[in-house]
Amino acid sequence: MKFNQAVDSASARDLSNYILSQNGAKYDTASAVAGRLQSSPAVQTGNVLHVTEFNATTNTVTFKLATALANADKFSIDVKNGVLSADKQSKVAKYTDTTKTFTDTAAPKLLSTSINSAGKLKLVFDEPINTTAGIGVVKVDDVTVYDPAGPLNTAPTISQDTGDYSIILNDVLPEELVAVGTHRVVAYDVKDTVASPQTNTAAVVTGSYTISTDVTPPAVSKVTQSKNDSRSFEIEFSEPVKYSDFANSVALNQASFIIKKGNTTFTLGVSDANYGVTQKDSKTWKITFVADGSSINPLYGKDETSANLSYELAGYKDAANNVGNKATGNVTISKEMGAPTIKPGLENKISNSNGGQLVVKFDKNVTAVGTLDKSKVKVTDKDGISRAVSTVALQNNDELLITLDGFSASSPANDKAPFTVTLSPGLVKSAENVQNTTGSVIINKDTTAAPVVAGVTSSAATNSNVNGVNVNTLTITYAQEMSASATDLSNYTLDGKALTGSQIAMNNANTVVTITLPEGFAKVDNQQLLEISKNVKTKDGSVIVKSEATKDAYTNLVTLVDNTQPTLNKAEFLVSDTATATQTKKIKLTFSESIGNLTSNAVTIADLAVVIGGSEQRISSVANGASNDKEVVIELADNIAVANTVDVKVVGVTTDNPAIDIKDKKQNVAKAGTVRVNGKVLDTDAISNNANFAASTVTGVSAADVLGAGNDGELKVDWTALSNATSYKVEYKAAAGTWTTATTSATGTTYTITGLIDGTAYDVRVTGNNGSVDSTVSTTVNATPEANVPATAGTSVGSVAIADDVALAALTTSENGKDLIYTVDTVAKTYTVADTVTTKADFLTALNAVLGTDATASFNASNQLVVTSATTGSTSTVVATGAAANALVGSPTETAGVNTSN
């Protein structure tokens, strides 16, 4: 927190002058812990807040929370009017902080690595590091120097002090890692202090440190009495030195430290020790003497107010193990012998007007002389009337709290201010047992006091959905009739944000205010802090506050629902290849927020329109995007060129579209609007589908010679349809040849290859295509085209033995849509198969239909037609040349002429 002018250090560090708000809860140190913070934190109802630094140069105060904030936590720190100017003659104006939202999504960064004065590895980060499992394995030059799960697991020292976000490893480094040269450091799993589970972790950080040759020994540069401490002095060195030499009690390792007062040598680290040594920082040690009554060698003799000491210090070392020269000298430390006096200025104040409490500030820490005697405290009011003192107590080490009789909320102390407080001698004493003398101070009216009332009995947000959009309505119920100020929107904020665009109204009794927030106010479901300005007043002029004791502005967390309509932000062509694709059926839409689950039906499709040159394109389906819940994919009935100018519209409510089905996950309908399709993006679904298609294979492939006149050199190829194939490629080759493509655009499941050489065996294969990629090639099949030798009408080329006569006239009828007979000789009883029969399979089907149950026709392995009598079981083989006739067993009664060339 920064002040715009110089302020008094003590009051700036006094936590009773601040109020911490966290997620709607307020913590006031005045009610939680009496006193300002020095070295120990104040606990505030489970929270810890303490001033870690006051910088008089920059007029800033730095606060620290002991409980880490989580992302999205809301906080603020208000300043009461107890902070004084540097001259203590005026108060800093009360300041109400704006609510802030904590956000930290960055992992810690390693700023530097070094070896400290104790020879330990120090890592400095850009933010505080978690003190619980805040760092994993650490290696130097690939040597593990810390492993929380291994033998080198001494807990590191982790500093979260302002400006010192460091980790010091406490295991001693091997000599080779502190040798002259540059050493590389690697640390794993470094965690910051953001509250779990949002803790940010750096998986690995790296750095280095350099050890150079140092031949300059350290030296003692200054020895002085510690500030405000009559029992300590400090030794400051010219550079960082190893404190470890003084950390091992009696032996002190290789160091020698002697302190004398006259001929008396003080002892260190034994049962009757006179003093202890602590490390204030890397360059400063602090020597503190025990109380005189607990030592056989007191620091101060009877009636002494100062002690002249001599010291001798040797054996101290810097980080490079250079030994400093022996240092000798003298230092005088003195008691503070002045009597406690009342400090002038505004630190003397009315701390609780309703409770009649006054605070008197001393210039030093004091304790009671015996039991505090309230008879030594005299208070008179503005009229010179002596006010009865109920109790007196010491607080904060240097304050006297006086409670007067007879004051209350209806009769506050402010009404009788200013007060004159007079203290008689012997009430309090200093640390050196010097008692106070007579003193007086005038305490003025608490200027922050005002007629206030805790006038809000309840406030909350209610939620509804109107015309497809969620509505958030705040309802604030006041305890008293309100003035017009209660309907001024500028007096209300949510998370510090003005309620611009909201509607506000008050009921007839002027006690209930409703505020309807505009569409788009809440982007997601969340809690926000409602704050009511102190400009809001009751009808009689009282200020609305949350607490009459603290006079804080009224605040309360209210729950809002997402009331923001999703907006179409972007449209792009979905293609399988962004470099080469020229057409597509798909368009990807990106909305401003997540879209709920869509059902592809006429209602959902009606919410969208795809327009090219004023012509609306037919949409076949609408679906949620696979990779991002903000995406919606439109699939058109037909391909469109990606070079076209294409607009996509979200259609609003119309006569043809009475309801919008595209909604966010909180049921807010999509906002009407138009975007132009711009750019191409990879269709990962298509790529996946293509991969599956490419792995599939055309099955059921067969090839056969084509029968009939004019069909020489032809093979008919058939196959089973392949899922998602839009065309097929048919290839062939002679046994020793290379593959020739007959077609790449077959769309059915059959194709006739022409131009082949009769009598040559051919391999045939089929490949499918889905418009983007080919399938795996089919299994190869083999077939041979043969020359077709038509039979002469009336020529008998074979006999069929049947049980009885068949009316040959019936053979002129059609079977399966094909004329089976084109020549019939009823005298010679002969027939010829029609040209429309094109394959052996067709031929057999037709012939067996004619033969019926009398006989069965088939081809043998030698490509000869075999007819088997159903009556006798006898068979007859018709020679494939078509020139010879083989007599069948039995008495032939009918003969049939057939084309048997295949």
Disulfide bonds with the S-S distance in Angstrom:
none
